């Protein structure tokens, strides 16, 4: 049987319906956190099962037989990307336990207060800083700090997850380190810093608007004498921060895989803090979370099937045949395909060239590029298949729909500002 045929309409329709309802199904569960920090609920793995079912349906529906589908599963589970992701998440979880039990996390939190005494500002800055680095599932790294600062201002778990996710990705379209931005510059044949320059005002408004909507509007902070007199705790800031700081510097500076870099960070933490046997047992117990790893593995299976079939291309081609203008399609296609796949790189690689071919000859491409990049980021952010979204919601034990509802306004603001900037560029700049 041919490996790449047109996707069967019934399979595509049912598969897409499953994905679009994934958030609603996941929201049916009511999660709580055990003292150990793990979630427990009968339906907490529903999203994982839905993604697996969708991946299998898409594989079979695009002409792959059982052997071909099994090869997708094997590829997903044994690929270096999956091993890297699961390894990073596990080591970060173990490192988090070590930092918490040793008092180092408190020293880091106190040290960062020198940047701002307002925990709300730190809830935005910390994930924003970590978000500059292209780390798979990186929202997990900033989650413990966002959780701690959130406790100071009465944030609930939904607030913490939404804030951590939003500011982790607020710079995504304006950082030259992200793979989708690098690829977009190549595909669109536009210098990467030209793309970034026009994304900066959009990002700035998104940051300010997101801060107002998610933080200053919802959470209150009243400085006290205790806040200003707080001390570093048991460890100097540089010692406490070394297990996290060294990997973040080492990986980009040397090209080292972040899995190995975070492993070095964990070793530094073990040598510096000399944990007890009980702490080591706690690290092993709480660091290895089978249900979280299962969820991330299901996302990687879905990603593998999407990349190994013509699903994205077929969806994009079908949408382009609707007779809509290229301006409208430059928003709708990346938005929808980004949501369905959760893969910004896939949208750039497949959808962007298709849209480029539809731009009238002699028309400046830059305004369309601005639209495509913003819509792609918004769609992929909200996708149930988004790795950071799945991992962060799992960490805070919250359901998808509640978090997504909080994100709608700042993401819609980002999209609206993107439309305005694209219009201004088309009208006054790119003539």
C-alpha positions as CSV (number, residue, x, y, z in Angstrom):
1,X,0.0,0.0,0.0
2,X,1.3,3.4,-0.8
3,X,2.8,5.3,2.1
4,X,1.6,8.8,1.1
5,X,-1.9,9.0,-0.3
6,X,-4.6,11.6,0.1
7,X,-6.0,11.4,3.6
8,X,-9.4,9.8,3.8
9,X,-12.1,12.5,4.4
10,X,-13.9,10.5,7.1
11,X,-10.6,9.8,9.0
12,X,-9.5,13.4,8.7
13,X,-12.8,14.7,10.0
14,X,-13.0,12.3,12.9
15,X,-9.4,12.8,13.8
16,X,-9.6,16.5,13.8
17,X,-12.7,16.4,15.9
18,X,-10.9,14.3,18.4
19,X,-8.1,16.8,18.7
20,X,-10.3,19.8,18.9
21,X,-12.3,18.1,21.7
22,X,-9.1,16.9,23.5
23,X,-9.0,20.0,25.7
24,X,-12.7,19.6,26.6
25,X,-12.3,15.9,27.5
26,X,-9.2,16.6,29.6
27,X,-11.2,19.3,31.4
28,X,-13.6,16.7,32.7
29,X,-11.1,15.6,35.3
30,X,-10.7,17.4,38.5
31,X,-7.1,17.2,39.6
32,X,-5.5,17.8,43.0
33,X,-1.9,17.6,44.2
34,X,-0.7,14.9,46.7
35,X,1.8,15.9,49.3
36,X,4.5,14.4,47.2
37,X,3.7,16.8,44.4
38,X,2.0,14.3,42.0
39,X,-1.5,14.6,40.6
40,X,-4.0,11.8,40.9
41,X,-7.3,11.4,39.0
42,X,-8.8,8.5,37.0
43,X,-9.0,10.6,33.8
44,X,-5.7,12.5,34.0
45,X,-4.2,10.5,31.1
46,X,-7.2,11.1,28.8
47,X,-5.2,13.5,26.6
48,X,-2.5,11.0,26.2
49,X,-4.9,8.3,25.0
50,X,-6.6,10.8,22.7
51,X,-3.3,11.8,21.1
52,X,-2.3,8.1,20.6
53,X,-5.7,7.3,19.1
54,X,-5.4,10.3,16.8
55,X,-1.9,9.4,15.7
56,X,-2.9,5.8,14.9
57,X,-6.0,7.0,13.0
58,X,-3.9,9.5,11.0
59,X,-1.3,6.9,10.1
60,X,-3.8,4.3,9.0
61,X,-5.9,6.9,7.2
62,X,-3.0,8.2,5.1
63,X,-2.3,4.7,3.6
64,X,0.1,3.2,6.1
65,X,-0.5,-0.4,7.0
66,X,0.0,-1.9,10.5
67,X,3.7,-2.4,9.9
68,X,4.1,1.2,8.8
69,X,2.1,2.4,11.8
70,X,4.2,0.2,14.2
71,X,7.3,1.8,12.7
72,X,6.0,5.2,13.6
73,X,5.5,4.0,17.2
74,X,9.0,2.5,17.3
75,X,10.5,5.6,15.8
76,X,8.7,7.9,18.3
77,X,9.8,5.9,21.3
78,X,13.4,5.4,20.3
79,X,14.2,8.7,18.6
80,X,16.9,10.9,20.2
81,X,14.3,13.8,20.4
82,X,12.1,11.7,22.7
83,X,14.9,10.3,24.8
84,X,16.3,13.9,25.1
85,X,12.9,15.3,26.2
86,X,12.0,12.6,28.7
87,X,15.6,12.7,30.1
88,X,15.5,16.5,30.5
89,X,12.2,16.5,32.2
90,X,13.2,13.7,34.6
91,X,16.6,15.3,35.5
92,X,14.9,18.7,36.0
93,X,12.3,17.1,38.3
94,X,15.1,15.5,40.3
95,X,17.1,18.8,40.4
96,X,14.0,20.6,41.6
97,X,13.6,18.2,44.5
98,X,17.3,18.7,45.4
99,X,17.0,22.5,45.3
100,X,13.9,22.5,47.4
101,X,15.1,20.1,50.1
102,X,18.6,21.8,50.4
103,X,17.2,25.3,50.7
104,X,18.9,26.4,47.5
105,X,15.6,27.2,45.7
106,X,14.7,29.6,48.5
107,X,18.1,31.2,48.1
108,X,17.5,31.6,44.4
109,X,14.0,33.1,44.9
110,X,15.4,35.5,47.5
111,X,18.3,36.5,45.3
112,X,16.0,37.2,42.3
113,X,14.0,39.6,44.5
114,X,16.9,42.0,43.9
115,X,15.5,42.4,40.4
116,X,12.1,43.3,41.7
117,X,10.4,43.1,45.1
118,X,7.1,42.5,43.3
119,X,6.5,38.7,43.0
120,X,4.2,39.4,40.1
121,X,7.0,40.9,38.0
122,X,9.2,37.9,38.9
123,X,6.5,35.5,37.8
124,X,6.8,37.1,34.4
125,X,10.5,37.6,34.2
126,X,11.7,34.2,35.3
127,X,9.9,32.1,32.6
128,X,10.7,34.9,30.1
129,X,14.4,34.5,30.8
130,X,14.3,30.7,30.6
131,X,12.2,31.0,27.5
132,X,15.1,32.6,25.6
133,X,16.7,29.2,25.5
134,X,15.3,26.5,23.0
135,X,14.9,23.8,25.6
136,X,12.3,21.0,25.0
137,X,9.5,21.2,27.6
138,X,11.4,24.1,29.2
139,X,8.4,25.4,31.1
140,X,9.1,22.7,33.7
141,X,12.3,24.5,34.7
142,X,10.7,27.8,35.7
143,X,7.5,26.2,37.1
144,X,8.8,25.7,40.7
145,X,9.9,29.4,40.9
146,X,6.6,30.7,39.4
147,X,4.8,28.5,41.9
148,X,6.7,29.9,44.9
149,X,6.3,33.6,43.8
150,X,2.6,32.9,43.0
151,X,2.1,31.7,46.6
152,X,3.2,35.2,47.8
153,X,0.3,36.9,45.9
154,X,-2.4,34.3,46.3
155,X,-2.2,32.8,42.7
156,X,-4.1,29.5,42.2
157,X,-2.7,26.7,40.2
158,X,-4.5,27.8,37.0
159,X,-3.0,31.3,37.3
160,X,0.5,29.8,37.9
161,X,0.3,27.5,34.9
162,X,-1.1,30.1,32.5
163,X,1.5,32.7,33.6
164,X,4.4,30.3,33.4
165,X,3.3,29.2,29.9
166,X,2.5,32.6,28.5
167,X,5.7,34.3,29.5
168,X,7.8,31.2,28.7
169,X,6.7,31.7,25.1
170,X,6.3,35.5,24.9
171,X,9.6,35.9,23.1
172,X,9.2,33.0,20.7
173,X,8.9,35.0,17.5
174,X,11.6,37.5,18.5
175,X,14.5,35.3,19.4
176,X,17.1,34.1,16.8
177,X,17.8,30.9,18.7
178,X,14.4,29.3,18.1
179,X,14.4,26.7,15.3
180,X,11.1,27.8,13.7
181,X,12.4,31.4,13.5
182,X,15.6,30.3,11.9
183,X,13.7,28.1,9.4
184,X,11.2,30.9,8.6
185,X,14.1,33.2,7.6
186,X,15.4,30.5,5.2
187,X,12.0,29.5,3.8
188,X,10.8,33.1,3.3
189,X,14.2,34.3,2.1
190,X,14.0,37.2,4.5
191,X,17.0,38.1,6.8
192,X,16.3,36.7,10.3
193,X,16.9,40.0,12.0
194,X,14.4,41.7,9.7
195,X,11.8,39.2,10.8
196,X,12.8,39.8,14.5
197,X,12.8,43.6,14.3
198,X,9.1,43.6,13.1
199,X,8.2,41.0,15.8
200,X,9.7,43.1,18.6
201,X,6.8,45.7,18.9
202,X,4.3,42.8,18.7
203,X,6.2,41.0,21.5
204,X,6.5,44.2,23.6
205,X,2.7,44.8,23.5
206,X,2.1,41.1,24.2
207,X,4.3,41.2,27.2
208,X,2.7,44.4,28.7
209,X,-0.8,43.3,27.8
210,X,-0.2,39.8,29.2
211,X,1.3,41.2,32.4
212,X,-1.8,43.5,32.9
213,X,-4.3,40.7,32.1
214,X,-2.7,37.8,33.8
215,X,-0.9,39.5,36.7
216,X,-1.7,43.1,37.7
217,X,-5.4,42.8,37.0
218,X,-5.9,39.5,38.9
219,X,-3.3,39.4,41.6
220,X,-2.4,42.0,44.3
221,X,0.8,42.6,46.1
222,X,1.4,44.8,49.2
223,X,5.1,45.1,50.2
224,X,5.9,44.5,53.8
225,X,9.0,45.0,55.9
226,X,9.6,41.2,55.7
227,X,9.9,41.4,52.0
228,X,12.6,44.0,52.1
229,X,14.5,42.4,55.0
230,X,14.6,38.9,53.6
231,X,18.0,37.2,53.5
232,X,19.6,34.8,51.1
233,X,19.1,31.7,53.4
234,X,21.5,28.8,53.7
235,X,23.4,29.3,50.5
236,X,25.0,32.2,48.6
237,X,23.0,33.0,45.5
238,X,25.8,31.9,43.1
239,X,26.1,28.5,44.8
240,X,22.4,28.0,44.9
241,X,21.9,29.0,41.2
242,X,24.9,27.1,39.8
243,X,23.0,23.8,39.1
244,X,20.6,25.8,36.9
245,X,22.8,28.5,35.6
246,X,25.7,26.4,34.4
247,X,23.6,24.2,32.1
248,X,21.9,27.4,30.7
249,X,25.3,28.9,29.8
250,X,27.1,25.6,28.9
251,X,24.6,24.4,26.3
252,X,24.5,27.4,24.0
253,X,28.1,28.3,24.6
254,X,29.6,24.9,23.7
255,X,26.8,23.4,21.6
256,X,26.4,20.6,24.2
257,X,23.1,18.8,24.2
258,X,20.9,20.2,27.0
259,X,20.3,16.7,28.3
260,X,24.0,16.4,29.1
261,X,24.2,20.0,30.3
262,X,21.4,19.5,32.8
263,X,23.1,16.3,33.9
264,X,26.2,18.2,34.7
265,X,24.0,20.7,36.6
266,X,22.6,17.9,38.7
267,X,26.1,16.6,39.5
268,X,27.1,20.1,40.6
269,X,24.1,20.2,42.9
270,X,24.9,16.8,44.4
271,X,28.5,17.9,45.1
272,X,27.5,21.3,46.5
273,X,24.6,20.3,48.6
274,X,25.6,16.8,49.7
275,X,22.0,15.4,50.1
276,X,21.1,12.7,52.6
277,X,20.1,9.2,51.6
278,X,16.5,10.2,52.3
279,X,16.8,13.1,49.9
280,X,18.3,10.9,47.2
281,X,15.4,8.5,47.6
282,X,12.9,11.4,47.3
283,X,14.7,12.6,44.2
284,X,14.4,9.2,42.6
285,X,10.8,8.8,43.6
286,X,9.5,12.2,42.7
287,X,11.9,12.8,39.7
288,X,10.6,9.7,37.8
289,X,7.0,10.3,37.0
290,X,5.6,7.6,34.7
291,X,2.3,9.3,33.8
292,X,4.0,12.6,32.9
293,X,6.5,10.7,30.7
294,X,3.7,8.8,29.1
295,X,1.9,12.0,28.3
296,X,5.0,13.5,26.7
297,X,5.7,10.3,24.8
298,X,2.2,10.4,23.4
299,X,2.8,13.9,22.2
300,X,6.1,12.8,20.5
301,X,4.2,9.9,18.8
302,X,1.7,12.4,17.4
303,X,4.5,14.7,16.3
304,X,6.2,11.7,14.5
305,X,3.1,10.8,12.6
306,X,2.4,14.4,11.6
307,X,6.0,14.7,10.3
308,X,5.9,11.3,8.5
309,X,2.7,11.8,6.6
310,X,1.2,14.4,4.3
311,X,-1.5,15.4,6.7
312,X,-0.4,19.0,7.1
313,X,0.1,19.4,3.4
314,X,-3.3,18.0,2.6
315,X,-5.1,20.2,5.2
316,X,-3.2,23.3,3.9
317,X,-4.0,22.4,0.3
318,X,-7.7,21.9,1.0
319,X,-7.9,25.2,2.9
320,X,-6.2,27.1,0.1
321,X,-8.9,25.8,-2.3
322,X,-11.6,27.6,-0.4
323,X,-11.2,30.7,-2.5
324,X,-10.2,33.0,0.4
325,X,-7.8,35.8,0.0
326,X,-4.1,35.2,0.7
327,X,-4.3,37.8,3.5
328,X,-7.0,35.8,5.3
329,X,-5.3,32.5,4.6
330,X,-2.0,33.9,6.0
331,X,-3.8,34.1,9.3
332,X,-6.2,31.1,9.2
333,X,-3.8,28.4,7.8
334,X,-0.9,28.8,10.3
335,X,-3.4,29.3,13.1
336,X,-5.4,26.2,12.4
337,X,-2.5,23.9,11.4
338,X,-0.5,25.2,14.3
339,X,-3.3,24.3,16.7
340,X,-3.8,20.9,15.1
341,X,-0.1,19.9,15.2
342,X,1.4,22.0,18.0
343,X,4.5,22.1,15.8
344,X,5.6,25.6,14.7
345,X,8.5,24.1,12.6
346,X,6.1,21.9,10.7
347,X,3.9,24.9,9.8
348,X,6.9,26.9,8.7
349,X,8.2,24.0,6.5
350,X,4.9,23.1,4.8
351,X,2.4,25.9,5.1
352,X,4.7,28.9,4.6
353,X,5.9,27.8,1.1
354,X,2.3,27.2,0.1
355,X,1.3,30.7,1.1
356,X,4.4,32.2,-0.5
357,X,3.3,30.8,-3.8
358,X,-0.1,32.5,-3.5
359,X,1.3,36.0,-2.9
360,X,0.8,38.1,-6.1
361,X,4.0,38.7,-8.1
362,X,5.6,42.0,-7.3
363,X,4.0,42.2,-3.8
364,X,6.2,42.6,-0.8
365,X,6.3,39.4,1.2
366,X,7.2,40.9,4.6
367,X,3.6,41.8,5.7
368,X,2.5,38.2,5.0
369,X,5.5,36.9,6.8
370,X,4.5,38.9,9.9
371,X,1.0,37.5,9.8
372,X,2.1,33.9,9.3
373,X,4.6,34.0,12.2
374,X,2.2,35.5,14.7
375,X,-0.7,33.2,13.7
376,X,1.6,30.2,13.8
377,X,2.8,31.0,17.3
378,X,-0.8,31.6,18.6
379,X,-2.1,28.4,17.1
380,X,0.7,26.2,18.3
381,X,0.6,27.7,21.8
382,X,-3.0,26.7,22.3
383,X,-2.6,23.2,20.9
384,X,-3.3,20.2,23.2
385,X,-0.2,18.7,21.5
386,X,2.0,21.6,22.7
387,X,4.7,20.0,24.8
388,X,5.1,22.8,27.3
389,X,1.4,23.1,27.7
390,X,1.0,19.4,28.4
391,X,3.9,19.3,30.8
392,X,3.1,22.5,32.7
393,X,-0.6,21.7,33.2
394,X,0.5,18.3,34.5
395,X,3.0,19.9,36.9
396,X,0.4,22.2,38.3
397,X,-2.4,19.6,38.1
398,X,-4.8,21.8,36.1
399,X,-7.0,21.1,33.2
400,X,-6.5,22.4,29.7
401,X,-9.7,24.4,29.2
402,X,-9.2,26.6,32.3
403,X,-5.7,27.5,31.3
404,X,-6.6,28.1,27.7
405,X,-9.5,30.3,28.7
406,X,-7.1,32.6,30.6
407,X,-4.7,32.7,27.6
408,X,-7.3,33.8,25.0
409,X,-7.2,37.6,25.7
410,X,-3.4,38.1,25.6
411,X,-3.1,35.8,22.6
412,X,-5.9,37.6,20.8
413,X,-4.1,40.9,21.6
414,X,-0.9,39.5,20.1
415,X,-2.8,38.5,17.0
416,X,-4.5,41.9,16.7
417,X,-1.2,43.8,17.1
418,X,0.3,41.5,14.5
419,X,-2.5,42.4,12.1
420,X,-1.9,46.1,12.7
421,X,1.9,45.9,12.3
422,X,1.4,43.9,9.1
423,X,-1.0,46.5,7.7
424,X,1.3,49.4,8.6
425,X,4.3,47.6,6.9
426,X,2.2,46.9,3.8
427,X,0.8,50.5,3.7
428,X,3.9,52.6,4.6
429,X,7.0,50.5,4.5
430,X,7.1,47.6,2.1
431,X,6.1,49.5,-1.1
